[in-house]
Amino acid sequence: MTALQRAIARHQHYPAGARRHGQTGVATLAFVIEADGRIGQIRLAQSSGHASLDQAALQALARLGRFDPIPKSIGRSRWSLRIPIRFDLK
């Protein structure tokens, strides 16, 4: 798991109704990290198959809000990414 996935996981909450109904899945999010680390343009790239899990994934990334700035040595002002957010009852 990458550092970004770990940071998102710290803000991730499993919806009580989804947990109660045994719903699991992976929601893939697409977003942009700006040079200063701000996270924007968050959207659902692929559904988990459960609206409540998809919404929880979007909320986790929104709560994170920012990540490490992009190192100047990379020479990019923004980075478009896709990250899978797993909801697992293990």
Short mmCIF file of the C-alpha atoms (twelve columns), coordinates in Angstrom:
data_MODEL
# 
_entry.id   MODEL 
# 
loop_
_atom_site.group_PDB 
_atom_site.id 
_atom_site.type_symbol 
_atom_site.label_atom_id 
_atom_site.label_alt_id 
_atom_site.label_comp_id 
_atom_site.label_asym_id 
_atom_site.label_seq_id 
_atom_site.Cartn_x 
_atom_site.Cartn_y 
_atom_site.Cartn_z 
_atom_site.pdbx_PDB_model_num 
ATOM 1  C CA . MET A 1  0.000   0.000  0.000   1 
ATOM 2  C CA . THR A 2  1.356   3.393  -0.948  1 
ATOM 3  C CA . ALA A 3  1.740   6.296  1.461   1 
ATOM 4  C CA . LEU A 4  -1.166  8.038  -0.276  1 
ATOM 5  C CA . GLN A 5  -3.420  4.984  0.146   1 
ATOM 6  C CA . ARG A 6  -2.471  4.798  3.836   1 
ATOM 7  C CA . ALA A 7  -3.279  8.499  4.276   1 
ATOM 8  C CA . ILE A 8  -6.686  8.013  2.626   1 
ATOM 9  C CA . ALA A 9  -7.362  4.905  4.751   1 
ATOM 10 C CA . ARG A 10 -6.908  6.995  7.920   1 
ATOM 11 C CA . HIS A 11 -9.897  9.107  6.781   1 
ATOM 12 C CA . GLN A 12 -11.970 6.177  5.548   1 
ATOM 13 C CA . HIS A 13 -15.134 5.175  7.409   1 
ATOM 14 C CA . TYR A 14 -17.084 2.008  6.620   1 
ATOM 15 C CA . PRO A 15 -20.785 2.963  6.401   1 
ATOM 16 C CA . ALA A 16 -22.731 1.203  9.184   1 
ATOM 17 C CA . GLY A 17 -25.519 0.106  6.821   1 
ATOM 18 C CA . ALA A 18 -23.047 -1.350 4.346   1 
ATOM 19 C CA . ARG A 19 -21.249 -3.184 7.146   1 
ATOM 20 C CA . ARG A 20 -24.540 -4.519 8.507   1 
ATOM 21 C CA . HIS A 21 -25.516 -5.824 5.060   1 
ATOM 22 C CA . GLY A 22 -22.087 -7.356 4.416   1 
ATOM 23 C CA . GLN A 23 -21.370 -5.081 1.467   1 
ATOM 24 C CA . THR A 24 -17.794 -5.067 0.241   1 
ATOM 25 C CA . GLY A 25 -16.073 -3.712 -2.838  1 
ATOM 26 C CA . VAL A 26 -13.459 -1.461 -4.362  1 
ATOM 27 C CA . ALA A 27 -14.265 2.077  -5.459  1 
ATOM 28 C CA . THR A 28 -11.677 3.604  -7.774  1 
ATOM 29 C CA . LEU A 29 -11.254 7.355  -7.467  1 
ATOM 30 C CA . ALA A 30 -9.694  9.701  -10.010 1 
ATOM 31 C CA . PHE A 31 -8.285  13.026 -8.822  1 
ATOM 32 C CA . VAL A 32 -5.513  15.562 -9.236  1 
ATOM 33 C CA . ILE A 33 -2.774  16.462 -6.769  1 
ATOM 34 C CA . GLU A 34 -1.616  20.052 -7.261  1 
ATOM 35 C CA . ALA A 35 2.024   21.128 -6.820  1 
ATOM 36 C CA . ASP A 36 1.322   22.287 -3.247  1 
ATOM 37 C CA . GLY A 37 -0.328  18.960 -2.331  1 
ATOM 38 C CA . ARG A 38 -3.966  20.079 -2.576  1 
ATOM 39 C CA . ILE A 39 -6.294  17.366 -3.843  1 
ATOM 40 C CA . GLY A 40 -8.978  18.357 -6.331  1 
ATOM 41 C CA . GLN A 41 -11.166 17.234 -9.216  1 
ATOM 42 C CA . ILE A 42 -12.208 14.176 -7.209  1 
ATOM 43 C CA . ARG A 43 -14.539 11.821 -9.053  1 
ATOM 44 C CA . LEU A 44 -15.601 8.206  -9.018  1 
ATOM 45 C CA . ALA A 45 -13.787 6.405  -11.850 1 
ATOM 46 C CA . GLN A 46 -15.234 2.957  -11.119 1 
ATOM 47 C CA . SER A 47 -18.015 2.024  -8.729  1 
ATOM 48 C CA . SER A 48 -17.722 -0.536 -5.966  1 
ATOM 49 C CA . GLY A 49 -21.240 -1.637 -6.845  1 
ATOM 50 C CA . HIS A 50 -22.662 -0.004 -3.706  1 
ATOM 51 C CA . ALA A 51 -23.576 3.691  -3.609  1 
ATOM 52 C CA . SER A 52 -22.822 4.021  0.115   1 
ATOM 53 C CA . LEU A 53 -19.295 2.618  -0.334  1 
ATOM 54 C CA . ASP A 54 -18.684 4.873  -3.347  1 
ATOM 55 C CA . GLN A 55 -19.797 7.906  -1.335  1 
ATOM 56 C CA . ALA A 56 -17.632 6.876  1.632   1 
ATOM 57 C CA . ALA A 57 -14.595 6.618  -0.663  1 
ATOM 58 C CA . LEU A 58 -15.240 10.096 -2.090  1 
ATOM 59 C CA . GLN A 59 -15.663 11.504 1.421   1 
ATOM 60 C CA . ALA A 60 -12.416 9.914  2.635   1 
ATOM 61 C CA . LEU A 61 -10.409 11.635 -0.088  1 
ATOM 62 C CA . ALA A 62 -12.234 14.925 0.462   1 
ATOM 63 C CA . ARG A 63 -11.491 14.731 4.214   1 
ATOM 64 C CA . LEU A 64 -7.800  14.156 3.453   1 
ATOM 65 C CA . GLY A 65 -7.832  17.354 1.390   1 
ATOM 66 C CA . ARG A 66 -4.101  17.504 0.736   1 
ATOM 67 C CA . PHE A 67 -1.061  15.288 0.549   1 
ATOM 68 C CA . ASP A 68 2.665   15.831 0.235   1 
ATOM 69 C CA . PRO A 69 3.587   18.528 -2.292  1 
ATOM 70 C CA . ILE A 70 4.956   17.316 -5.613  1 
ATOM 71 C CA . PRO A 71 8.779   17.521 -5.457  1 
ATOM 72 C CA . LYS A 72 10.102  20.304 -7.712  1 
ATOM 73 C CA . SER A 73 12.678  17.846 -9.091  1 
ATOM 74 C CA . ILE A 74 9.863   15.934 -10.828 1 
ATOM 75 C CA . GLY A 75 9.038   19.028 -12.868 1 
ATOM 76 C CA . ARG A 76 5.246   18.694 -12.672 1 
ATOM 77 C CA . SER A 77 2.710   21.209 -11.402 1 
ATOM 78 C CA . ARG A 78 -0.046  18.622 -11.047 1 
ATOM 79 C CA . TRP A 79 -0.468  14.890 -11.068 1 
ATOM 80 C CA . SER A 80 -3.566  13.002 -12.227 1 
ATOM 81 C CA . LEU A 81 -4.049  9.759  -10.308 1 
ATOM 82 C CA . ARG A 82 -6.420  6.817  -9.893  1 
ATOM 83 C CA . ILE A 83 -6.495  5.037  -6.548  1 
ATOM 84 C CA . PRO A 84 -8.555  1.992  -5.525  1 
ATOM 85 C CA . ILE A 85 -10.301 2.322  -2.140  1 
ATOM 86 C CA . ARG A 86 -11.074 -1.102 -0.692  1 
ATOM 87 C CA . PHE A 87 -13.962 -1.848 1.650   1 
ATOM 88 C CA . ASP A 88 -13.370 -5.252 3.184   1 
ATOM 89 C CA . LEU A 89 -15.007 -6.816 6.243   1 
ATOM 90 C CA . LYS A 90 -11.928 -8.816 7.295   1 
# 
